[in-house]
Amino acid sequence: CREVSVGSEMCIRDSVYSVETKKFIIRVDELVNGELRYSSWGGEDKNVSNKPSLILFNGQRIFEGSGGNNYIEFNNGNLKYIVWENRISDSGIPYRLEVFQNEKIILEEPGNVF
């Protein structure tokens, strides 16, 4: 595995994807223990060389249908972060970030590979 310093030293098995939205850069990695990690940089500092503004662990990947569309869900208290990967879509938007607070959507942003 390779070690990458993102908040703390962790061994990464694979980078699932990196996405840029209007406000954020998001990276989802699979760690050697199989856990999915969400790291994001946002606001004024979208520089991935710096420490992320948010790191979440224990993501759950859910596939929809047989076409490959899927999303990864991360929970942080009453907040839920969902990153959609749309492999088959008429919208032309390959990725989408959704943030929910108490099950109500508070942010939705399309994204592209970073």
Secondary structure, DSSP 8 states (H G I E B T S, - for coil): -EEEESSSEEEEEEEEEEEE-SSEEEEEEEETTS-EEEEEEETT---TTS--SEEE---EEEE-SSS--EEEEEEETTEEEEEEE-SS-SS---EEEEEEETTEEEEEEEEEE-
